[in-house]
């Protein structure tokens, strides 16, 4: 469980501390859902979300951030495929059964299964972050939210002890789509992920893409 959480935090999250005023606006799940529905009317109908990401990892002992970039694919009910293309080529498939890491982002060989106790819980939290599943997030986080002119920010502070041991708070922001994910780790390191994604129908998936989510 701890190894899985640490790996996810290092691979995907963490960012600069956000303005404190966001966390002065607690929201109930119903209030948060109402804000998101107004900004993203098609949120519940999105089947496939694909796009590019840019990520910066800030470590206290290193003056410059560690940067990476690549592509991602989120498929509702199947999982998330996260393919870093630079500076190194690697990919991770996250499903409800756990995590599978590929030695190459484009090849099926070299799979390393990271399924272990607790990984299903981590997977459900990660899905909820990208899919903006408020009901799932509210089970593990206190919710905070602001909105102005169609641009919203959702703040999360973990109530679950296993999550709180690894990060202090997360922020998701955007307008018609999620545009940025930020996380501040408990130790003070942080990660920033910028997203540029478009919603597509399930029929847009190729056979190779479907295969990424198979056991």
Phi, psi and omega in degrees: 000309181296319179297318180297313181297318179297317181297316180296317181298317180290326185278323193239327192248191165095132185204178183297151181297132184274166178303137185295336187296332176302318184276012170259009183234075178294147181226148171281161176305320181295320179294317179296318179296322180296319178296315181293321180296324179292322182276330186227076185301333183265011186306314183290344183261354182294125180259320183226132176234120180228149180176199183248157174222152169233133187231139176231127180249120182257119179247139186298331184268359181237125185293328182254144179291153173272119186251147174212163181209156180175208184231157177218160180218120175248126179238118181303133179076354178248308180152196181233131173251124186238109188244103173280127182253338180212142005281344178238153179266115177204157182217152177229134171250126181245119178236178179293344178273347180140212186237143173228124179255137177256140177293331176235141182290342185245357183248149181274342180281167180078026180288137174238114181282129177250019179292129182199168180305131180095344184292330178295322177296314179299318180299317182296323178293317181295316176304313184298324178299311184282327181272356183054048177276092187297321181300317178292316181298322183293341178286338184240348186228151162279138186256140175224144184204142171227157179212139178208120177054040177084353177260128185238157173228130177247120178257142182231132171235124188290137170263333180289129185298323182293326176284318181297335178291341184249326177216153187273315181199155178230152176225134174241133181222157179173195176227267176279345177217163172293128183247333181208142174238133181229144177216135175251119182284160180300328181277354178105343175293160183213160180225145176233131178233119174262133184240139173229101190228157177229142177278141181220161178285163179299330181294348180285346181289135175273163176303321180295322179292320177298324182295333180299335184260004178278150180300000000 
